Amino acid sequence: MLDAQSIGEALGVHFRVDVHRRINGAAEVGAHKTSMLQDLERGRPMEIDALVTAVQEMGRLVGIETPYIDSVLGLIQQRGRVLGLYPTFPGPDGDIDEETREAMID
């Protein structure tokens, strides 16, 4: 969230609630699953690019490094690829074949 806040501020966005208050507020909601986690658990395509890759790209546009976003993005992309929910080594239909998927899981 700090990476994203820095990017937003570089783009002229003003945040009324700081990151720590936002995280604490979310914790007060109780047990909650993000929409991306719900998609992952249900085997549905995740909005990785819209929610994470876009923020990384905006950081590059304004010259801000995004080490945490880079890490999270790499991990969630790989998780999605292993489960066949994010493209990798696309075939003609844009998906990977079962043999490649199995090799990635092993």
N, C-alpha and C positions, 0 to 999 in steps of 0.2 A: 504494500500500500504506500510505503514511503517513496518507492520508485515512481509509482503512478502520480502521486501528489506533486513530486518535483517536475514531472513532465507537464502536468496540468498548469502549474504555476508558471512554467516557462512559456506556456501558450496563453497566459493571461487569465487563467481560471482562479477564482478566489474561493477557498473552502471555509465555510462557516464552522464546521466541526473538524477538530484535528483528528489525526489517525488514531491516537490512543483512546480518545473518547468514543470514536466510531467502533473500535474493536470491543471496548468495554460494553457499549450499548448492544452490540450483537451477542455478546456472551450472556447478557441479561435476558435475551429472548428464550434461552434454553436450548434444548436439543433441536437442532435444525440441520438440514442438508442443503447445500447449494444446488442450484439447478443442474450444474455440470456433473456433480456427484450423482444426482438422481438419474441423469441420462446414462452415465457410466454403469450404474447398477442395473438399469433396465435394458442395457445393450443397445442404446440409441446413439446416433452420432452426437458428439459433443460440440459445443460452440467454442472450440479452442481458439480458432482464428479471430472470431469476433470479440471474444472476451480477453484474450491474453496476447496473441500475436499483434493485434492492432495497437495495443499499448506499447509493445516493444518497438514497433515501427515508428510510432510517434516520437518515442525517445530518440531514436536514430535521427529523425528529422530535425530535432532541436538540439542534438549533440549531447544528450544526457545518457550516461551509461545506465544499464538496467540489470545489474548482476542478479538480483533476486528474481525478477521476472524471467530472465534468461534461464535460470535454474528450474523454476516452476514450469516454464514452457517446455523445456527439453524433457522433463519427467512426465508431464501429462501427455505430450505427443507420443512418447514411447509407450506409455500405458495404453493409449488409444490404439496405437499400431498393433500392439500385441493382441488386443481384443478385436481387431478388425474394425475399429470405430473411427480410425483416422488413416488417411491414405499413406501408403508407402510402396515403393516399387510397383507403381500402378501398371496394371495390364490394360488391355483394350477397353474394358468396361470400367476402368478407374479403380479397381479393387485388386488386392493381392490374391494369389492363388492359395489354396489350402496347404499345399506342401511348404510354401514359403512361410505361411503363418505358423505352421507347426514347428518349423526350424527355429523361428524367432522365439517361440515359447520355451523350447528345450534349451 
